[in-house]
Amino acid sequence: MLLVYLGKLWTPQSYIISDKGITIVRIIGRVVIFRKEIESIEIKSGISLAGQLFGSGGVAGYYGKFILDNGKKITLYCTRIDKVVLIRTKTKVYGISPENIEDFYQKYDPANW
């Protein structure tokens, strides 16, 4: 039971879009994906994980480094993986799961950045 509570500390609480980039808010620390690094963003209906390199995948959400079915690596900050926003940067692929994915996607407008 203690592990579930500890896991919640790293579970994403919210996501913020700003001029700086996309901030993933967690109880323990924030993660910023800088705007200048983002190459593309897309909505993906579900992702299939082949393995876990580091992190947690389960009750407290999905956060950490994982391997997708296609063998590529992804860093997840998700509460669920049935519908995910994929963020590709020059060096990484991130997966996040905002509560309202379509609203989040509309707020992200690369033309305004």
Chimera marker file (.cmm) of the C-alpha trace (Angstrom):
<marker_set name="trace">
<marker id="1" x="0.000" y="0.000" z="0.000" r="1" g="1" b="0" radius="0.5"/>
<marker id="2" x="2.892" y="2.326" z="0.756" r="1" g="1" b="0" radius="0.5"/>
<marker id="3" x="4.172" y="1.898" z="-2.807" r="1" g="1" b="0" radius="0.5"/>
<marker id="4" x="0.840" y="3.125" z="-4.203" r="1" g="1" b="0" radius="0.5"/>
<marker id="5" x="1.057" y="6.296" z="-2.106" r="1" g="1" b="0" radius="0.5"/>
<marker id="6" x="4.680" y="6.841" z="-3.075" r="1" g="1" b="0" radius="0.5"/>
<marker id="7" x="3.790" y="6.312" z="-6.736" r="1" g="1" b="0" radius="0.5"/>
<marker id="8" x="1.150" y="9.049" z="-6.525" r="1" g="1" b="0" radius="0.5"/>
<marker id="9" x="3.925" y="11.550" z="-5.786" r="1" g="1" b="0" radius="0.5"/>
<marker id="10" x="5.197" y="11.195" z="-9.367" r="1" g="1" b="0" radius="0.5"/>
<marker id="11" x="1.772" y="10.898" z="-11.014" r="1" g="1" b="0" radius="0.5"/>
<marker id="12" x="0.917" y="13.891" z="-13.237" r="1" g="1" b="0" radius="0.5"/>
<marker id="13" x="-1.513" y="16.273" z="-11.544" r="1" g="1" b="0" radius="0.5"/>
<marker id="14" x="-1.925" y="18.690" z="-14.454" r="1" g="1" b="0" radius="0.5"/>
<marker id="15" x="-0.318" y="20.018" z="-17.616" r="1" g="1" b="0" radius="0.5"/>
<marker id="16" x="0.395" y="23.664" z="-18.426" r="1" g="1" b="0" radius="0.5"/>
<marker id="17" x="0.977" y="25.167" z="-21.875" r="1" g="1" b="0" radius="0.5"/>
<marker id="18" x="2.963" y="28.399" z="-21.849" r="1" g="1" b="0" radius="0.5"/>
<marker id="19" x="5.435" y="30.364" z="-23.941" r="1" g="1" b="0" radius="0.5"/>
<marker id="20" x="8.144" y="28.296" z="-22.267" r="1" g="1" b="0" radius="0.5"/>
<marker id="21" x="6.676" y="24.977" z="-23.411" r="1" g="1" b="0" radius="0.5"/>
<marker id="22" x="4.603" y="22.204" z="-21.845" r="1" g="1" b="0" radius="0.5"/>
<marker id="23" x="4.966" y="21.721" z="-18.102" r="1" g="1" b="0" radius="0.5"/>
<marker id="24" x="3.995" y="18.450" z="-16.434" r="1" g="1" b="0" radius="0.5"/>
<marker id="25" x="2.994" y="19.196" z="-12.841" r="1" g="1" b="0" radius="0.5"/>
<marker id="26" x="3.620" y="16.474" z="-10.259" r="1" g="1" b="0" radius="0.5"/>
<marker id="27" x="3.625" y="16.523" z="-6.459" r="1" g="1" b="0" radius="0.5"/>
<marker id="28" x="7.368" y="15.824" z="-6.600" r="1" g="1" b="0" radius="0.5"/>
<marker id="29" x="8.820" y="18.153" z="-9.199" r="1" g="1" b="0" radius="0.5"/>
<marker id="30" x="7.797" y="19.535" z="-12.532" r="1" g="1" b="0" radius="0.5"/>
<marker id="31" x="8.993" y="18.452" z="-15.952" r="1" g="1" b="0" radius="0.5"/>
<marker id="32" x="9.263" y="21.016" z="-18.744" r="1" g="1" b="0" radius="0.5"/>
<marker id="33" x="9.299" y="20.060" z="-22.412" r="1" g="1" b="0" radius="0.5"/>
<marker id="34" x="10.700" y="23.218" z="-23.960" r="1" g="1" b="0" radius="0.5"/>
<marker id="35" x="8.847" y="24.738" z="-26.884" r="1" g="1" b="0" radius="0.5"/>
<marker id="36" x="11.981" y="25.096" z="-29.004" r="1" g="1" b="0" radius="0.5"/>
<marker id="37" x="12.591" y="21.337" z="-28.705" r="1" g="1" b="0" radius="0.5"/>
<marker id="38" x="9.087" y="20.228" z="-29.786" r="1" g="1" b="0" radius="0.5"/>
<marker id="39" x="8.921" y="18.955" z="-33.347" r="1" g="1" b="0" radius="0.5"/>
<marker id="40" x="5.373" y="17.574" z="-33.392" r="1" g="1" b="0" radius="0.5"/>
<marker id="41" x="2.345" y="16.752" z="-31.263" r="1" g="1" b="0" radius="0.5"/>
<marker id="42" x="-0.349" y="14.229" z="-32.101" r="1" g="1" b="0" radius="0.5"/>
<marker id="43" x="-3.231" y="12.438" z="-30.414" r="1" g="1" b="0" radius="0.5"/>
<marker id="44" x="-2.912" y="8.660" z="-30.344" r="1" g="1" b="0" radius="0.5"/>
<marker id="45" x="-5.796" y="6.350" z="-29.458" r="1" g="1" b="0" radius="0.5"/>
<marker id="46" x="-4.023" y="3.940" z="-27.184" r="1" g="1" b="0" radius="0.5"/>
<marker id="47" x="-0.437" y="2.821" z="-27.103" r="1" g="1" b="0" radius="0.5"/>
<marker id="48" x="0.890" y="-0.702" z="-26.644" r="1" g="1" b="0" radius="0.5"/>
<marker id="49" x="3.799" y="-1.174" z="-24.296" r="1" g="1" b="0" radius="0.5"/>
<marker id="50" x="6.268" y="-4.003" z="-24.794" r="1" g="1" b="0" radius="0.5"/>
<marker id="51" x="8.318" y="-3.326" z="-21.693" r="1" g="1" b="0" radius="0.5"/>
<marker id="52" x="9.291" y="-1.028" z="-18.888" r="1" g="1" b="0" radius="0.5"/>
<marker id="53" x="12.827" y="0.307" z="-18.524" r="1" g="1" b="0" radius="0.5"/>
<marker id="54" x="12.340" y="2.483" z="-15.455" r="1" g="1" b="0" radius="0.5"/>
<marker id="55" x="9.279" y="3.833" z="-13.675" r="1" g="1" b="0" radius="0.5"/>
<marker id="56" x="5.795" y="2.651" z="-12.827" r="1" g="1" b="0" radius="0.5"/>
<marker id="57" x="2.976" y="1.277" z="-14.908" r="1" g="1" b="0" radius="0.5"/>
<marker id="58" x="-0.245" y="0.582" z="-13.100" r="1" g="1" b="0" radius="0.5"/>
<marker id="59" x="-2.376" y="1.870" z="-10.243" r="1" g="1" b="0" radius="0.5"/>
<marker id="60" x="-0.604" y="5.227" z="-9.864" r="1" g="1" b="0" radius="0.5"/>
<marker id="61" x="-0.437" y="5.821" z="-13.611" r="1" g="1" b="0" radius="0.5"/>
<marker id="62" x="2.319" y="5.371" z="-16.147" r="1" g="1" b="0" radius="0.5"/>
<marker id="63" x="5.454" y="7.385" z="-15.671" r="1" g="1" b="0" radius="0.5"/>
<marker id="64" x="9.020" y="6.683" z="-16.595" r="1" g="1" b="0" radius="0.5"/>
<marker id="65" x="10.755" y="5.107" z="-19.565" r="1" g="1" b="0" radius="0.5"/>
<marker id="66" x="9.010" y="2.376" z="-21.550" r="1" g="1" b="0" radius="0.5"/>
<marker id="67" x="9.431" y="0.459" z="-24.800" r="1" g="1" b="0" radius="0.5"/>
<marker id="68" x="6.603" y="0.486" z="-27.325" r="1" g="1" b="0" radius="0.5"/>
<marker id="69" x="5.558" y="-2.559" z="-29.358" r="1" g="1" b="0" radius="0.5"/>
<marker id="70" x="7.537" y="-1.181" z="-32.307" r="1" g="1" b="0" radius="0.5"/>
<marker id="71" x="10.727" y="-1.183" z="-30.206" r="1" g="1" b="0" radius="0.5"/>
<marker id="72" x="10.959" y="2.604" z="-29.824" r="1" g="1" b="0" radius="0.5"/>
<marker id="73" x="11.474" y="4.226" z="-26.434" r="1" g="1" b="0" radius="0.5"/>
<marker id="74" x="8.972" y="6.617" z="-24.882" r="1" g="1" b="0" radius="0.5"/>
<marker id="75" x="8.911" y="8.639" z="-21.672" r="1" g="1" b="0" radius="0.5"/>
<marker id="76" x="5.418" y="8.577" z="-20.166" r="1" g="1" b="0" radius="0.5"/>
<marker id="77" x="3.730" y="10.997" z="-17.775" r="1" g="1" b="0" radius="0.5"/>
<marker id="78" x="0.225" y="9.533" z="-17.984" r="1" g="1" b="0" radius="0.5"/>
<marker id="79" x="-2.683" y="8.647" z="-15.763" r="1" g="1" b="0" radius="0.5"/>
<marker id="80" x="-3.966" y="6.347" z="-18.529" r="1" g="1" b="0" radius="0.5"/>
<marker id="81" x="-2.726" y="5.043" z="-21.886" r="1" g="1" b="0" radius="0.5"/>
<marker id="82" x="-5.981" y="4.494" z="-23.789" r="1" g="1" b="0" radius="0.5"/>
<marker id="83" x="-5.709" y="7.980" z="-25.329" r="1" g="1" b="0" radius="0.5"/>
<marker id="84" x="-2.369" y="9.781" z="-25.290" r="1" g="1" b="0" radius="0.5"/>
<marker id="85" x="-0.820" y="12.969" z="-26.624" r="1" g="1" b="0" radius="0.5"/>
<marker id="86" x="2.544" y="12.103" z="-28.192" r="1" g="1" b="0" radius="0.5"/>
<marker id="87" x="5.116" y="14.892" z="-28.102" r="1" g="1" b="0" radius="0.5"/>
<marker id="88" x="8.159" y="14.402" z="-30.310" r="1" g="1" b="0" radius="0.5"/>
<marker id="89" x="11.283" y="16.411" z="-29.627" r="1" g="1" b="0" radius="0.5"/>
<marker id="90" x="14.680" y="16.315" z="-31.255" r="1" g="1" b="0" radius="0.5"/>
<marker id="91" x="15.866" y="13.685" z="-28.770" r="1" g="1" b="0" radius="0.5"/>
<marker id="92" x="12.812" y="12.028" z="-27.139" r="1" g="1" b="0" radius="0.5"/>
<marker id="93" x="9.205" y="11.001" z="-27.483" r="1" g="1" b="0" radius="0.5"/>
<marker id="94" x="6.922" y="11.848" z="-24.568" r="1" g="1" b="0" radius="0.5"/>
<marker id="95" x="3.428" y="10.613" z="-23.825" r="1" g="1" b="0" radius="0.5"/>
<marker id="96" x="1.001" y="12.580" z="-21.653" r="1" g="1" b="0" radius="0.5"/>
<marker id="97" x="-2.693" y="12.120" z="-20.894" r="1" g="1" b="0" radius="0.5"/>
<marker id="98" x="-4.502" y="15.370" z="-20.091" r="1" g="1" b="0" radius="0.5"/>
<marker id="99" x="-8.054" y="14.990" z="-18.791" r="1" g="1" b="0" radius="0.5"/>
<marker id="100" x="-9.492" y="16.640" z="-21.905" r="1" g="1" b="0" radius="0.5"/>
<marker id="101" x="-7.094" y="15.720" z="-24.692" r="1" g="1" b="0" radius="0.5"/>
<marker id="102" x="-8.920" y="17.587" z="-27.468" r="1" g="1" b="0" radius="0.5"/>
<marker id="103" x="-8.998" y="20.813" z="-25.429" r="1" g="1" b="0" radius="0.5"/>
<marker id="104" x="-5.287" y="20.450" z="-24.664" r="1" g="1" b="0" radius="0.5"/>
<marker id="105" x="-4.525" y="19.834" z="-28.329" r="1" g="1" b="0" radius="0.5"/>
<marker id="106" x="-6.465" y="22.947" z="-29.380" r="1" g="1" b="0" radius="0.5"/>
<marker id="107" x="-4.567" y="25.095" z="-26.855" r="1" g="1" b="0" radius="0.5"/>
<marker id="108" x="-1.322" y="23.885" z="-28.360" r="1" g="1" b="0" radius="0.5"/>
<marker id="109" x="-1.074" y="25.833" z="-31.589" r="1" g="1" b="0" radius="0.5"/>
<marker id="110" x="2.425" y="25.813" z="-33.057" r="1" g="1" b="0" radius="0.5"/>
<marker id="111" x="1.476" y="28.726" z="-35.342" r="1" g="1" b="0" radius="0.5"/>
<marker id="112" x="1.198" y="30.943" z="-32.238" r="1" g="1" b="0" radius="0.5"/>
<marker id="113" x="4.507" y="29.831" z="-30.774" r="1" g="1" b="0" radius="0.5"/>
<link id1="1" id2="2" r="1" g="1" b="0" radius="0.2"/>
<link id1="2" id2="3" r="1" g="1" b="0" radius="0.2"/>
<link id1="3" id2="4" r="1" g="1" b="0" radius="0.2"/>
<link id1="4" id2="5" r="1" g="1" b="0" radius="0.2"/>
<link id1="5" id2="6" r="1" g="1" b="0" radius="0.2"/>
<link id1="6" id2="7" r="1" g="1" b="0" radius="0.2"/>
<link id1="7" id2="8" r="1" g="1" b="0" radius="0.2"/>
<link id1="8" id2="9" r="1" g="1" b="0" radius="0.2"/>
<link id1="9" id2="10" r="1" g="1" b="0" radius="0.2"/>
<link id1="10" id2="11" r="1" g="1" b="0" radius="0.2"/>
<link id1="11" id2="12" r="1" g="1" b="0" radius="0.2"/>
<link id1="12" id2="13" r="1" g="1" b="0" radius="0.2"/>
<link id1="13" id2="14" r="1" g="1" b="0" radius="0.2"/>
<link id1="14" id2="15" r="1" g="1" b="0" radius="0.2"/>
<link id1="15" id2="16" r="1" g="1" b="0" radius="0.2"/>
<link id1="16" id2="17" r="1" g="1" b="0" radius="0.2"/>
<link id1="17" id2="18" r="1" g="1" b="0" radius="0.2"/>
<link id1="18" id2="19" r="1" g="1" b="0" radius="0.2"/>
<link id1="19" id2="20" r="1" g="1" b="0" radius="0.2"/>
<link id1="20" id2="21" r="1" g="1" b="0" radius="0.2"/>
<link id1="21" id2="22" r="1" g="1" b="0" radius="0.2"/>
<link id1="22" id2="23" r="1" g="1" b="0" radius="0.2"/>
<link id1="23" id2="24" r="1" g="1" b="0" radius="0.2"/>
<link id1="24" id2="25" r="1" g="1" b="0" radius="0.2"/>
<link id1="25" id2="26" r="1" g="1" b="0" radius="0.2"/>
<link id1="26" id2="27" r="1" g="1" b="0" radius="0.2"/>
<link id1="27" id2="28" r="1" g="1" b="0" radius="0.2"/>
<link id1="28" id2="29" r="1" g="1" b="0" radius="0.2"/>
<link id1="29" id2="30" r="1" g="1" b="0" radius="0.2"/>
<link id1="30" id2="31" r="1" g="1" b="0" radius="0.2"/>
<link id1="31" id2="32" r="1" g="1" b="0" radius="0.2"/>
<link id1="32" id2="33" r="1" g="1" b="0" radius="0.2"/>
<link id1="33" id2="34" r="1" g="1" b="0" radius="0.2"/>
<link id1="34" id2="35" r="1" g="1" b="0" radius="0.2"/>
<link id1="35" id2="36" r="1" g="1" b="0" radius="0.2"/>
<link id1="36" id2="37" r="1" g="1" b="0" radius="0.2"/>
<link id1="37" id2="38" r="1" g="1" b="0" radius="0.2"/>
<link id1="38" id2="39" r="1" g="1" b="0" radius="0.2"/>
<link id1="39" id2="40" r="1" g="1" b="0" radius="0.2"/>
<link id1="40" id2="41" r="1" g="1" b="0" radius="0.2"/>
<link id1="41" id2="42" r="1" g="1" b="0" radius="0.2"/>
<link id1="42" id2="43" r="1" g="1" b="0" radius="0.2"/>
<link id1="43" id2="44" r="1" g="1" b="0" radius="0.2"/>
<link id1="44" id2="45" r="1" g="1" b="0" radius="0.2"/>
<link id1="45" id2="46" r="1" g="1" b="0" radius="0.2"/>
<link id1="46" id2="47" r="1" g="1" b="0" radius="0.2"/>
<link id1="47" id2="48" r="1" g="1" b="0" radius="0.2"/>
<link id1="48" id2="49" r="1" g="1" b="0" radius="0.2"/>
<link id1="49" id2="50" r="1" g="1" b="0" radius="0.2"/>
<link id1="50" id2="51" r="1" g="1" b="0" radius="0.2"/>
<link id1="51" id2="52" r="1" g="1" b="0" radius="0.2"/>
<link id1="52" id2="53" r="1" g="1" b="0" radius="0.2"/>
<link id1="53" id2="54" r="1" g="1" b="0" radius="0.2"/>
<link id1="54" id2="55" r="1" g="1" b="0" radius="0.2"/>
<link id1="55" id2="56" r="1" g="1" b="0" radius="0.2"/>
<link id1="56" id2="57" r="1" g="1" b="0" radius="0.2"/>
<link id1="57" id2="58" r="1" g="1" b="0" radius="0.2"/>
<link id1="58" id2="59" r="1" g="1" b="0" radius="0.2"/>
<link id1="59" id2="60" r="1" g="1" b="0" radius="0.2"/>
<link id1="60" id2="61" r="1" g="1" b="0" radius="0.2"/>
<link id1="61" id2="62" r="1" g="1" b="0" radius="0.2"/>
<link id1="62" id2="63" r="1" g="1" b="0" radius="0.2"/>
<link id1="63" id2="64" r="1" g="1" b="0" radius="0.2"/>
<link id1="64" id2="65" r="1" g="1" b="0" radius="0.2"/>
<link id1="65" id2="66" r="1" g="1" b="0" radius="0.2"/>
<link id1="66" id2="67" r="1" g="1" b="0" radius="0.2"/>
<link id1="67" id2="68" r="1" g="1" b="0" radius="0.2"/>
<link id1="68" id2="69" r="1" g="1" b="0" radius="0.2"/>
<link id1="69" id2="70" r="1" g="1" b="0" radius="0.2"/>
<link id1="70" id2="71" r="1" g="1" b="0" radius="0.2"/>
<link id1="71" id2="72" r="1" g="1" b="0" radius="0.2"/>
<link id1="72" id2="73" r="1" g="1" b="0" radius="0.2"/>
<link id1="73" id2="74" r="1" g="1" b="0" radius="0.2"/>
<link id1="74" id2="75" r="1" g="1" b="0" radius="0.2"/>
<link id1="75" id2="76" r="1" g="1" b="0" radius="0.2"/>
<link id1="76" id2="77" r="1" g="1" b="0" radius="0.2"/>
<link id1="77" id2="78" r="1" g="1" b="0" radius="0.2"/>
<link id1="78" id2="79" r="1" g="1" b="0" radius="0.2"/>
<link id1="79" id2="80" r="1" g="1" b="0" radius="0.2"/>
<link id1="80" id2="81" r="1" g="1" b="0" radius="0.2"/>
<link id1="81" id2="82" r="1" g="1" b="0" radius="0.2"/>
<link id1="82" id2="83" r="1" g="1" b="0" radius="0.2"/>
<link id1="83" id2="84" r="1" g="1" b="0" radius="0.2"/>
<link id1="84" id2="85" r="1" g="1" b="0" radius="0.2"/>
<link id1="85" id2="86" r="1" g="1" b="0" radius="0.2"/>
<link id1="86" id2="87" r="1" g="1" b="0" radius="0.2"/>
<link id1="87" id2="88" r="1" g="1" b="0" radius="0.2"/>
<link id1="88" id2="89" r="1" g="1" b="0" radius="0.2"/>
<link id1="89" id2="90" r="1" g="1" b="0" radius="0.2"/>
<link id1="90" id2="91" r="1" g="1" b="0" radius="0.2"/>
<link id1="91" id2="92" r="1" g="1" b="0" radius="0.2"/>
<link id1="92" id2="93" r="1" g="1" b="0" radius="0.2"/>
<link id1="93" id2="94" r="1" g="1" b="0" radius="0.2"/>
<link id1="94" id2="95" r="1" g="1" b="0" radius="0.2"/>
<link id1="95" id2="96" r="1" g="1" b="0" radius="0.2"/>
<link id1="96" id2="97" r="1" g="1" b="0" radius="0.2"/>
<link id1="97" id2="98" r="1" g="1" b="0" radius="0.2"/>
<link id1="98" id2="99" r="1" g="1" b="0" radius="0.2"/>
<link id1="99" id2="100" r="1" g="1" b="0" radius="0.2"/>
<link id1="100" id2="101" r="1" g="1" b="0" radius="0.2"/>
<link id1="101" id2="102" r="1" g="1" b="0" radius="0.2"/>
<link id1="102" id2="103" r="1" g="1" b="0" radius="0.2"/>
<link id1="103" id2="104" r="1" g="1" b="0" radius="0.2"/>
<link id1="104" id2="105" r="1" g="1" b="0" radius="0.2"/>
<link id1="105" id2="106" r="1" g="1" b="0" radius="0.2"/>
<link id1="106" id2="107" r="1" g="1" b="0" radius="0.2"/>
<link id1="107" id2="108" r="1" g="1" b="0" radius="0.2"/>
<link id1="108" id2="109" r="1" g="1" b="0" radius="0.2"/>
<link id1="109" id2="110" r="1" g="1" b="0" radius="0.2"/>
<link id1="110" id2="111" r="1" g="1" b="0" radius="0.2"/>
<link id1="111" id2="112" r="1" g="1" b="0" radius="0.2"/>
<link id1="112" id2="113" r="1" g="1" b="0" radius="0.2"/>
</marker_set>
